[in-house]
Amino acid sequence: MPRRATKIVATLGPACSDPVILEQMIRAGVNVVRLNFSHGTAQDHIERARMVREVSARVGREVAIMADLQGPKIRVGKFAQGKVMLEPGQKFVLDAARTELGDIHAVGLDYKALPREVKAGDVLLLNDGLIVITVDAVQGEAIHTTVKLGGELSNNKGINKQGGGLTAPALTAKDMDDIRTAMRFHADYVAVSFPKSATDMEMARQLCNVAADEGHRPGLIAKIERAEAIPKLEEILLASDGIMVARGDLAVEVGNAAVPALQKRMIKLAREHDKVVITATQMMESMITNPVPTRAEVSDVANAVLDGTDAVMLSAETAAGKYPLETVQEMAKICHAAEGGEDFKLEADFTGKTFARIDQSIAMGALFTAHHLGAKAIVAMTDSGSTALWMSRHLIHVPIYALTSKVATQRRMTLYRNVRPLFMDTSADRDTALAEVESNLKTRGLVQTGDVYAITCGEPMGAPGGTNMLKICRVS
């Protein structure tokens, strides 16, 4: 499998819950497995996480587990027949007080506060914007609407308000329970749905820290999918370890046309602030039912790669699609090909930048030196993963190998672009450790005699935040 900088996040579901299929997917290039907490019980997720760890161990490649929280259920209720067909011009009622099953005239609401958050003239979008209704009047708990764009509406489909403005909290009681479940199996990342401010992310971090075993600190990913999140993007980013460009709900709220420019802006901002970024939603949607992607999907994935995203994500394609393995294989090929066409300007990245920290300066020095010497590899001996993260924020064709003695750090680094995390005991004295690094790289076939590589480490060895040395080596 050719070396690939961009990482692949795949969602676990019925289509790939067989350990044999999952093993094939990991071998084909999956770096992070997403558990969608919108479906399944706590025990389901615990068992799936156990399977991921077992399969990963069998493959001999660590993958991260991301627990994706459901967030608030802003949805319609259920229908007597499971679904109805809404026609343009017809009247339809969303009734928060309704207890009986829905019909062609009205349906109940999971989100009981909706009647107090809309007014006449507001536009509501159902089922990811496929159905559009206009609010005529609000009478008590009933929202009277006219269907503007019709279609099939089935049980529990989502509701968005055009332009945003719904006040549902990002973290529900279910999410709080799910955080406790995720910490039981040491989820490497927790993705928070619908955050509107830094406060939502800070609360999620506190909940994770309280629920986690001592020493385990998951990375927090903010899913940017609300219109209200856009003006506060930078503060949300600073309170998180990364963001997800969640293009589905975001497009419904801000309009499809606004999303591509927002995606580019989010990727750029995340990299500038040393945060990771995942691009998600419908990337290979046609492969749910077809064995090959469309040309538009290929371009979509490639453009996200060229923008500098850390990872591209698969949702229903792997969770419920007919071709989960083939989808991963195709995505890996697209990423690899796109990376070959990258135009990077390392010197421009450093223009006007100052680095106050010694460890960050060492990381940047390693990049600069490796680039100009034509080094075959950059090696970061790291305890927390910070050095590798800083390096990965800059586009460079020299592969970065992050060596750590902590499995949790190794798993977390699987999401960092152009970083291949490897486990290695780094507790030895400096000279012994450096000799072991070179031997390790040669054994794995990553370097050969005569190759130049750069290595960063700290003295004393194993001290967190202590990277203070850069050494240029030639393989003997």
N, C-alpha and C positions, 0 to 999 in steps of 0.2 A: 504494500500500500504506500503510495507516494506521500512524502511529508506534506502536511497541510497545516497552515497557521490558524485558519478560522475554525472554531469549534461548532459541534452539532449537538443541539439539545433535542431529545426525542421523548415524546409523551408515552407513558406506559398505559396500556389498555387491553381490551379483549384480544386485539389482533396480534399482540406481541407479549402476552403473559406466559406463553410457553417458554421455559428456560432455553430450549434449543434455538428458538427464533431470536430471543434476546441476545444469546451468545453470538449468533451470526451478525446481529446489528452492531454489537460492541466491536466485533472484529472488523466490521465494515466502516467504522469510524465514529460511533456515538461516544461523546465525551461526558454528557450530563443526561441523566434520566429524570424526567419530570413526572411527579405524582400529582394528578389533578384531584384536589380535595373537594371538587364539586360533585364527585361521584364516589360511591363506596363507603364502607364503614371504617372506623379506626383500625379494627383488626385486619381488614383488607389491606390497608396501607402498610401496616407493620409487617405483614407476610410478604407483600410485594417488595418492600425495602430489603427484607432478609434475602429474598431471591436475587435481587440486584447485587447485593454484596457477595453472595455465593457464586454467581455467574462471573462477576468481575474477578474474583479470586481465581476461578478456573481459567479464565482467559489470561490472567497475569497482567491485567491493566486496570488501574484504579479509575473509576468513574465517580462523578459527584451525583448526589441525589438532591433534587430540588422539590420541596414541598410547596405547591401552588395553592394558596388559600382561596376559598370560594368568594369571600367578600359578601356585601349585602345582596339579598335576593330581590332585585327590582324587576318583578316578573308578574305576568298574568297568572291566574289560577288554572284549574283544569276544566276541560269540556266534557259534557256527557258522552259525546261521540269521539272524544280524543282530539278533534280538530273541527274547524269551521272554515268556510270559504267566504271571505269578505269581498264585497263588490264596491267599486268606486261609487260614491254618492250615497251609500246607505248609512243609516244611523247605527251607532254602536255605543254601548255603555260599559265603562270600567267602574265596577262597584265594589268598594272596599268592605261594605257591609254584607255582601252576598255570601251565603253559606252553601247554596245548592250549586251543582255543576253548571258550567256555562253553556250557552247556546248561540245561535246566530244573532241574537239581539244584545246579549250582555255576558260578561264574565267577571268573576271575582278577582281580587288582587292579593298577592303575597305581601306587597309593600303597602301597608295600611295608611301611610302618611301621604300618599300621592295626591289625594283630593285637596290637601292644604298647600301643595307645592306647585299647582298649576292653575291657570286662569284662562278665560276665554281668549282665543287667538293663538295660544301656545300650540306648537306642533310636537306630537309624540311619534316616536319611531319604534316599531315593534319588530322582533325577529331580525335583529341586526340591520334595521332600516329597510327591509324588504317590503314592509307594510307601513304606510304613513297615514296618520289620522290627525285631524284638527279639532281642538277643544272648542265646543260651542258654549258650554256653560258647566258650572260646578254647582250641584244641588246636594248639600249635605255630604254624604259619603259617595255619591254617584257623580262620575265625570261623563257628561254627554258629549259625544264626538260625531264627526262626519268622516267617513273613510275617503281619503284623497287618493291613495294608491293601494289597491286591494291585493289579495292573495290568500294563501292558506295560512291560518293561524292555529297552531297546535298547543298542547299543554305546556305551561310554564315557560313560554318564550319571554325573552327579555324586553324591557321597556327603557328607552332613552328619551330624554327631552332635548330637542334640538337647541344647541347653544349651551347645554348644561344647566345646572341649577338645582339638581336634586340633592337633598341634604343627608341622605343615608350615611351613617358612619362607616369608615373603611373596615373597621374590625368589629365583627359581630360576636355574639356569645359562642356560636359554632366555631368561628375562627380561633377564639381563645382556647377552646377545647382541642382544636386541630393543631395548634402550636404545641400544646403539651404532648400530643401524639407524635408529632414530628421530632420533638426533642428526645422521645423515648428511643427512636432508632438513629439518633444523631444525624439528622438531615444537615447537609452541608450548606444548603441555601434555602431560605424561606422567601417566597414571592408574595408580596402584599397587593391585593387587588383594590383598585379604585382609591388610592391615597389622594387626598386633596391638599395636604400640607406636610411640612416636616414633622409636625406633632404626631400625625398618624404613624410615621415611620419610627419615631422615638418611642412611642407606646409599644409598637410591635417588638422593638429591640429589648425593651424592659421585660416584656412577657417572655421572650425567648430566653433571656438571661436568667430569669427566675425559674423557668421550667427545665433548663438544661443542666446536665451534670457539670460539676466543677471543671473549668478549663475548656468546655466546649462552647464555642461562640460561632453560630452560623452566620454566613453572609446574608445580608438583607437586600432583596431586589424589589424596587418600586415599579409596579406595572403602571405605566402612564396611559390611562384610558379615559380620563375625564377632562372636559373642557377647562374646569377650574384648576387642574394641575398645571396647565401650560404657563400661566403667568408666574407660578411658584416653582417652576421646573428646577431652578438652581438650588433653592433651599431644600427641596425634596431630595435632589441628587446628593447634596452635602450631608444629609442625614442618613443616607443609604450607602451600601457597598456597590450598588449598580442599579441600572434601570432596564426595564423591558419596554421596547416600543410595541405596545399592544394595539395593533392597528385596527382591530375589529371594532370595539366599543368606541375608541377614539375617533375613528372615521365617521361613525354614526353621529357623534356629538358635534364635531367640528366640520364635517363634510369631507367626502372622499378626496376632493381636489387639494385640500390643505395638508394632507398627511405626508406626501413625499418630501416636501420641504421641511416639515417638522421632523421627520425621520433623520434627515441629514443634520439638522441642527442638534438633535438629541445625541446622535453619535459623536459629533464634534465636541459638544459640551462635556459629555461623559469622559472622553479621552483627555480633555484639557484638565479635568479635575481628578485624574487618576482613578476613575471608576470604570467598572465593566459595563458593557451594553449588549443586550440580546435583541435581535430583530425577529418579530413573531407575527403570526396570523396569515394563513392562506398562502404560504410561500410555495408550496407544491400541491395546492388544493386538488388539482385534477387527478393526482396520483392516488387519491382515495379510491377511485374506480378504474383508472387507466394505468398501464404499465410504464408509460413515458410521460414526462412533463410537457407542458406547452412551451413554445419559445418565449412567451411573455414571462412565464414563471422562471425560466432559466435566467432571463435578463434581470428579473426582480432580485433573485438570490445574488447574482453577480454584482449588481449595483450596491447591495448592502455590504458585500465584501469589499468592494472598491472604496466605499465610504469609510471603512475601518471598523465595522462592527466586530465585537469579540466572537459572537456566536449567532447562528441562525437556528430557528426553532421549528420543529414539526409538531403539530397538534393531532387532529383527527387522522392525518396521513398515516401516522404510526399506531395511534391508539385504536382506530377502528377501520382503517383502510384495508384494501385487498392486497396491497403490495408494500408492507412496511419495510422489508429488507431492501427491495429495489429502490424505494424512495431514499433511504439513507445512502445507498451506493451512488445514485444520481446526484444527490446534493453534495456529496464528497467530491465528485468529479467536477462539478460546477465551481465549487470553492477553490479547488486546486488550480483550475484553468484561469479563473479570475485573478488569483494572486500573482500569476505569472505576468499579468499585464499591469501590475501596480506601478504607479509613478510616485516614488517617494523621494523626499528632499530632507534628509536628516539634519543638515546644517541649518535649514530654514526653521526646523522645529526648535532649535536652541537659540535662535536670534532673539535678543531682548529678554531671555530667561535668566533668572538667578536661582541658585540652589543653596539654601541656607544650611541644609543638613549634610553631614559628611557622607552618610550612607546613600543618599539620593545622588550626590555628586559623583560618587564612585560608580553607581549604576549608569549614569549618563556618560561618564568617561569610558566605560566598557563598551557601550554602544558605538560611540564615536571612533574609538580606536579599532574595534573589530571591523567596522565598516571600511575604514581606510586601509587596513592591512589585508583585507580580503580573508579574514579569519573564517574557518570552517564552522566554528561554534562559539557561543558565549555560555559560560557555566556560572550559575549563581548558586552558591551554597547559602541556604536561607533557612531561618527558623520559622518566621512568620509568613514568608512569601512576599513581603513588601518590595524587596529588591527586584524580584521577577515581575511584579505588577508594574513598577515604574518603567522597567525596560520595555514591557509589552505595550505601553502607551504610544510607542513610536514605531512607525512602519520601517522594517528593515528585513532584508532577505537572509540574514544570518540567523540560524535557529538558536533559540534560547533553551538551555536545559537547566531546570531548577532542581537542585539536589537538597533533600530535606530528610531529617530523621523523624518527622512527625507525619503520620498517615493522614491526619485531619488537614494539615497544610497541603499535602500532596493532592488530596481530593479537591480542595478548594481551588487550587491552581489549575485544575483541568479546564476551567472556564476562561483562563487568560489567553488572549490571542498570541500565537507564535511561541507559546511556552509549553514545553514537554516536561511535566514534573516526574521526577524519579526518586525512589526511596533509597536513602543511603545513610548509614550511621556516620554522623559528622562530629562525633565526640572526641576523636583522636587528636593528637597534637598536630600542628599545622602541616609539617613536612610529610608526616604519614598520611594525613587526610588528602593532601594534594596528589601524592603518588597513587592513592587508591582511586581518586577521581579519574586520573588519566587511564589507569588500568580498566576502570569501569566503562569509560567511553570507548576504548579500543575493543573490549569484549563485546560490546553491543554493536560494533561496526559503525559507530557515529563519527569516529576520526581514525586516521591511519598515519603511519610513520611519515613525518615531514610536514604534517598539517599544523597550522597555527591556530590556537584558540585562546580566548580571554577568559579569565576566571576571577570571580569576586568572592571574598569571604571576610570574616571578622576575626580579630584577635582580641581577647581569647576566643577560641573556637566555641561555638554553641551558644554564645550570648546573644539574646534577642536584641535587634536594633543596633547590632555592633558591626555591620559591614563597613570596613575601613581600609580594605586592601584590594588592589587590582593588580593582577599578574598576567603577563603575556607569555605563553608557553609554546614551544614547538615539540610535537610528539616525537619521542625518541624511538 
